Amino acid sequence: MRLLAESVAQLPLHLYKVTDPDGQEKAQDHPLYKILYREPNPEMTSFSYWEAVMTHLLLWGNSYSQVIRDGKNTVLGIYPLLPENVEIDRTESGELYYIYHAYTNEVPGETNKDIIFRRDEILHIPGLSFNGLVGFSPIAMMKNSLGTTMAVEKYGSAFFKNGAQPAGVLEHPGVLKDPQKIRDNWVNAYGGPGNAHKVAVLEEGMAYKPISLPPEDSQFLSTREFGVEEICRIFRVPPHMVQDLKRATFSNIEHQSIDFVVHTLDPWLVRIEKAIVKDLLIEEEKDLYFPKFNVDGLLRGDYKSRMDGYSVGISTGIISPNEARRKENMPPLPEDEGGDFHIVNGTFIKLKDVGQQYGVASEDKANDPDTEPDEPEEPQPDEGQEGEEQEEQHENKRHTERKNRRKAQRRGGSS
């Protein structure tokens, strides 16, 4: 519970304003921004407040906070209330209201009385529930599993209390007049961790025979390890986060940490964000403002992985060098040095234009009915080239005629 509470409390929570359909900016001028990010009330920091909220959610399944507003409906502060003292009921008209049993001095001047809060005076964050209004305690829902773990711990405590020696039987060949006295003397002499491994002296033919299984035979250690995994399973926490490292390796521990953020923390963060919108923002602001936890710091990989990611983002124009430097808490580069430029490789072209530099028409251009096909241009020979071709043709013709005359002469001579 401490792991989850501290992990959520350390995340910065900002209030954002929607500037256009695809843009947003921090709403630092909104009164709720300071309350969520820095100081929920004059008595608490944001870390201590959200830590208390998460502790209430993990123990009781609900978190209740009193909302203080002024006459203009502006939130001035939020104060956590103990969930065990809060009840929810409805009026005859169906409106929800909250009853706080102030049996302690948590509220100055209010003791041993019930305080009624309207729905708009309470920030209620429910956990897992069947009706969506009141959450169930994870501890209560898994009490059987926790009971088994507690029984193992109780057995282990008694086991080591007896000096880590199994119980047994003292056998006497005869009939004992006062067996209780012998048992008490045996426990006083050899019981407890301080008397372990002492040499026992048995008289009158007595013999000691152990009858209990040793811890390794009853898998005591394995049962204790399973109890750790069972509790981690209740809260969906990776075992390596609570120092159970037997299945953690260098190749998977980073991904397990990312999985912790995505599948363990995110559902709790979304619950809180949605409850803030429902209970702290007025109706006109719900479509214009929204809170958001910043989990970028938890999702970052090692230094080399981050630098490789920044390099790809900068070279493809997704981010500028200064945006990457801000994520690493580094001072920005001056604008004249290109710190805010979005750059991209100049050799990149559109996919449909690939091949045009080689004279290959794109598929869209080839299938366009309005585009006339390019007719191949016939070569236009110059005058010098034409004269040489004609001379070559005449020479070939004369050579053919001479060859034919010689053939005719040979045929005439032979006849």
C-alpha positions in Angstrom: 0.0 0.0 0.0 2.9 2.3 0.7 4.3 1.6 -2.7 1.1 2.5 -4.5 0.3 5.5 -2.3 3.8 7.0 -2.7 3.9 6.2 -6.5 0.7 8.1 -7.1 1.5 11.0 -4.7 4.8 11.7 -6.4 3.2 12.3 -9.8 2.5 15.9 -10.8 -1.2 16.6 -11.4 -1.9 19.4 -13.8 -5.2 21.0 -14.9 -5.3 21.5 -18.7 -7.5 23.7 -20.9 -8.6 22.7 -24.3 -7.5 25.3 -26.8 -8.7 23.7 -30.0 -9.8 20.2 -31.1 -6.2 19.0 -31.1 -4.5 21.4 -28.7 -4.2 21.9 -24.9 -2.4 24.1 -22.5 -1.9 24.2 -18.7 -4.7 26.2 -17.0 -2.4 27.9 -14.5 -4.8 30.9 -14.2 -7.6 28.6 -12.9 -8.1 28.5 -9.1 -8.2 24.7 -9.1 -4.7 24.4 -10.7 -2.9 25.3 -7.5 -5.1 23.1 -5.4 -4.5 20.0 -7.4 -0.8 20.6 -8.2 0.7 22.2 -5.1 -1.5 22.8 -2.1 -5.0 21.2 -1.6 -5.4 23.1 1.6 -3.3 25.3 3.9 -2.4 22.3 6.1 -1.2 19.8 3.6 1.0 19.5 0.5 -0.2 17.8 -2.6 2.1 14.8 -1.8 0.6 14.2 1.6 -2.9 14.7 0.4 -2.8 12.3 -2.5 -0.9 9.8 -0.3 -3.8 9.9 2.2 -6.3 9.6 -0.6 -4.6 6.4 -2.0 -4.3 4.9 1.5 -8.0 5.3 2.0 -8.8 3.8 -1.4 -6.5 0.8 -0.7 -7.8 0.1 2.8 -11.5 1.0 2.6 -12.1 1.2 -1.1 -13.4 4.8 -1.0 -11.9 8.2 -0.5 -14.0 11.2 0.7 -12.8 14.8 0.9 -14.7 17.8 2.1 -14.8 20.6 -0.6 -14.7 24.2 0.6 -16.3 26.7 -1.9 -16.9 30.4 -1.8 -20.1 32.2 -2.9 -19.0 32.1 -6.6 -18.8 28.3 -6.4 -14.9 28.5 -6.6 -13.1 25.7 -4.9 -10.9 27.0 -2.0 -9.6 23.8 -0.6 -10.2 20.0 -0.1 -9.8 18.2 3.1 -9.7 14.3 3.4 -12.2 12.6 5.7 -11.9 9.2 7.3 -13.9 6.7 5.2 -14.9 4.6 8.2 -16.9 7.5 9.5 -18.8 8.3 6.2 -22.1 6.9 5.1 -24.1 7.6 1.9 -27.8 7.9 1.7 -30.5 9.4 -0.5 -33.2 11.9 0.1 -36.9 11.3 -0.7 -36.3 13.0 -4.0 -33.3 10.8 -4.8 -30.5 13.2 -4.2 -27.3 11.8 -2.7 -26.0 13.1 0.6 -23.2 12.1 2.9 -23.3 11.6 6.7 -20.0 12.1 8.5 -19.9 10.7 12.1 -17.6 13.2 13.8 -16.9 11.1 16.9 -13.3 12.5 17.1 -11.8 15.9 17.1 -10.9 15.8 13.4 -13.2 18.7 12.7 -12.6 21.6 15.1 -15.6 22.3 17.2 -17.5 19.3 15.9 -17.4 16.2 18.2 -19.9 13.4 18.9 -22.3 14.6 16.2 -23.3 13.8 12.6 -22.5 16.3 9.9 -24.6 16.3 6.7 -22.8 17.1 3.5 -24.5 17.8 0.1 -23.2 16.0 -2.9 -21.4 19.1 -4.2 -19.6 19.4 -0.9 -17.8 16.0 -1.2 -15.1 14.8 -3.5 -15.8 11.0 -3.6 -13.5 8.6 -5.4 -14.9 5.1 -5.3 -12.9 1.9 -5.9 -14.2 -1.3 -7.3 -17.9 -1.6 -6.6 -21.1 -3.3 -7.8 -23.3 -0.2 -7.9 -20.7 2.5 -8.9 -21.4 4.5 -5.8 -19.6 2.8 -2.9 -16.4 0.9 -3.4 -15.4 -2.4 -1.7 -12.3 -2.7 0.4 -9.6 -4.9 -1.3 -8.6 -6.2 2.2 -12.2 -7.3 2.9 -12.7 -8.9 -0.5 -9.5 -11.0 -0.1 -9.8 -11.7 3.6 -9.6 -15.5 3.1 -6.2 -15.3 1.2 -4.9 -12.9 3.8 -6.2 -15.1 6.6 -4.1 -18.0 5.2 -1.0 -15.8 5.1 -1.6 -14.6 8.7 -2.0 -18.2 9.8 1.4 -19.1 8.3 3.0 -16.1 10.1 1.4 -17.2 13.3 2.7 -20.7 12.9 6.1 -19.4 12.1 6.1 -17.3 15.2 5.1 -20.2 17.4 7.6 -22.4 15.7 10.6 -20.2 16.4 9.2 -19.4 19.9 9.7 -23.1 20.7 13.4 -22.9 19.6 12.7 -24.1 16.1 12.2 -27.6 17.5 9.2 -29.7 16.5 6.8 -30.8 19.3 7.1 -34.4 20.5 6.1 -36.9 23.1 7.9 -37.9 26.3 7.4 -41.6 26.9 7.7 -43.2 30.3 7.8 -46.9 30.8 5.6 -46.7 33.9 2.7 -44.6 35.2 3.4 -41.0 36.1 1.8 -39.5 39.2 2.1 -35.8 38.0 2.6 -35.6 34.2 1.9 -31.9 34.2 4.9 -31.2 36.4 7.2 -33.2 34.0 5.8 -31.3 31.0 6.3 -27.9 32.7 9.8 -28.8 33.7 10.6 -29.9 30.2 9.3 -26.7 28.7 11.2 -24.5 31.2 14.4 -26.4 30.5 14.4 -26.8 26.8 11.7 -24.6 25.4 12.2 -21.2 23.6 15.0 -20.1 21.3 17.4 -19.5 24.2 17.3 -23.1 25.2 17.6 -24.6 21.6 20.2 -27.3 21.1 20.7 -28.0 24.8 21.5 -31.5 25.7 18.5 -33.2 27.3 18.9 -35.5 30.3 16.1 -38.1 30.6 15.6 -40.3 33.7 13.7 -43.4 34.7 13.8 -44.8 31.1 12.0 -41.9 29.5 12.4 -41.3 25.8 11.6 -38.3 23.6 10.0 -38.9 20.2 9.2 -36.0 17.8 5.8 -36.3 16.1 5.6 -33.0 14.0 6.8 -32.7 10.5 9.8 -30.4 10.0 9.2 -27.1 8.4 10.9 -28.1 5.1 8.5 -31.1 4.8 5.4 -28.9 5.4 6.8 -26.4 2.8 6.7 -23.6 5.4 9.1 -21.4 3.4 7.3 -21.9 0.1 4.0 -21.0 1.8 5.5 -17.8 3.1 6.8 -16.9 -0.4 3.3 -17.6 -1.8 1.8 -15.3 0.8 4.0 -12.4 -0.6 2.8 -13.2 -4.2 -0.8 -13.4 -3.1 -0.7 -10.0 -1.5 1.0 -8.6 -4.6 -1.8 -10.2 -6.7 -4.5 -8.4 -4.6 -3.1 -5.0 -5.5 -1.7 -6.0 -8.9 1.8 -5.1 -7.9 4.9 -6.8 -9.6 6.7 -8.8 -6.9 10.0 -7.1 -7.7 8.5 -3.8 -6.5 8.4 -5.2 -3.0 11.9 -6.6 -3.2 10.9 -10.1 -4.3 13.6 -10.4 -7.0 13.7 -14.2 -7.6 12.0 -13.9 -11.0 13.5 -10.5 -12.0 16.2 -10.2 -14.6 18.1 -7.4 -16.4 16.1 -8.2 -19.5 12.6 -8.0 -18.0 12.7 -5.7 -15.0 12.4 -2.5 -17.1 9.3 -3.9 -18.9 7.8 -5.0 -15.6 8.2 -1.5 -14.3 6.4 -0.1 -17.3 3.7 -2.7 -16.9 3.3 -1.5 -13.3 2.5 2.0 -14.6 0.2 0.9 -17.3 -1.8 -1.9 -15.6 -1.5 -0.9 -11.9 -1.2 2.8 -11.5 -3.2 4.0 -14.6 -6.6 2.6 -13.4 -6.2 4.4 -10.1 -5.1 7.6 -11.8 -8.1 7.5 -14.2 -10.5 7.0 -11.2 -9.1 10.1 -9.6 -9.1 12.2 -12.7 -12.7 11.3 -13.5 -13.8 12.1 -9.9 -12.2 15.5 -10.1 -14.1 16.4 -13.2 -17.4 15.1 -11.7 -17.1 16.8 -8.3 -14.8 19.8 -8.6 -15.5 21.3 -12.0 -18.8 23.1 -12.6 -21.0 22.0 -15.5 -19.8 24.8 -17.8 -16.1 23.8 -17.3 -16.3 20.0 -17.8 -15.9 20.2 -21.6 -13.2 22.9 -21.4 -10.9 21.7 -18.6 -9.5 18.3 -17.6 -6.9 17.1 -15.0 -4.1 14.8 -16.0 -1.3 13.0 -14.1 2.1 13.2 -15.7 3.6 9.6 -15.8 6.3 10.4 -18.3 9.0 10.1 -15.6 7.9 6.6 -14.7 7.7 5.4 -18.3 11.2 6.6 -19.3 13.7 3.9 -20.0 17.5 3.9 -19.4 19.6 6.8 -20.7 20.6 5.1 -23.9 17.0 4.2 -24.8 15.9 7.8 -24.1 18.6 9.3 -26.3 17.8 6.9 -29.1 14.1 7.9 -28.9 14.9 11.6 -28.8 17.2 11.1 -31.9 14.4 9.5 -33.9 11.9 12.1 -32.8 14.1 15.0 -33.7 15.3 13.6 -37.1 11.7 12.9 -38.1 10.4 16.3 -37.1 8.1 15.1 -34.3 9.9 17.1 -31.6 12.4 19.9 -31.5 15.8 19.7 -29.7 14.5 22.0 -26.9 11.4 19.8 -26.3 13.8 16.8 -25.8 16.0 18.9 -23.5 13.0 20.0 -21.4 12.2 16.3 -20.8 15.7 15.8 -19.4 15.5 19.0 -17.3 18.2 20.7 -19.4 18.3 24.4 -20.3 17.0 25.2 -23.8 19.2 26.1 -26.7 18.9 29.6 -28.2 16.5 30.0 -31.1 19.3 31.2 -33.4 21.0 27.9 -32.8 18.0 25.9 -34.0 16.8 24.8 -30.6 13.1 25.2 -31.5 13.4 24.1 -35.1 11.6 21.0 -36.4 13.8 19.4 -38.9 13.5 16.4 -41.2 15.8 14.6 -43.7 15.6 16.4 -47.0 15.8 13.2 -49.0 12.4 12.1 -47.8 9.7 12.2 -50.5 6.0 11.1 -50.6 5.4 7.5 -51.2 3.4 8.2 -54.4 6.3 10.1 -55.9 8.8 7.3 -55.5 10.3 6.4 -58.9 9.6 9.7 -60.7 13.3 10.6 -60.7 13.8 7.5 -62.8 11.1 8.4 -65.3 8.5 6.0 -63.9 5.0 7.5 -63.6 3.1 7.1 -60.4 0.1 4.8 -60.3 -2.3 7.7 -59.6 -1.0 9.5 -62.7 -1.2 6.5 -64.9 -4.8 5.7 -63.9 -6.0 9.3 -64.2 -8.4 9.4 -67.2 -7.9 13.1 -67.6 -4.2 12.7 -68.1 -3.1 12.2 -71.7 -0.3 9.7 -72.2 2.9 11.1 -73.1 3.7 10.3 -76.8 7.3 9.2 -77.4 9.3 11.8 -79.2 10.8 10.7 -82.5 14.4 11.5 -82.8 15.2 14.3 -85.2 18.4 13.5 -87.1 20.6 16.4 -88.0 21.8 17.0 -91.6 25.3 15.6 -91.0 24.1 12.5 -89.6 21.5 12.0 -92.4 24.3 12.4 -95.1 26.5 9.8 -93.5 23.6 7.3 -93.3 22.8 7.8 -97.0 26.5 7.3 -98.0 26.7 4.2 -96.0 23.6 2.8 -97.7 25.0 3.6 -101.2 28.3 1.8 -100.3 26.4 -1.2 -99.1 24.4 -1.3 -102.3 27.6 -1.1 -104.5 29.2 -3.9 -102.5 26.2 -6.1 -103.0 26.1 -5.4 -106.8 29.8 -6.3 -107.1 29.3 -9.5 -105.2 26.4 -10.5 -107.4 28.4 -9.9 -110.6 31.2 -12.2 -109.4 28.8 -14.9 -108.6 27.3 -14.6 -112.1 30.7 -14.8 -113.8 31.6 -18.0 -111.8 28.4 -19.6 -112.9 29.0 -18.7 -116.6 32.6 -20.1 -116.5 31.6 -23.4 -115.0 29.0 -23.9 -117.6 
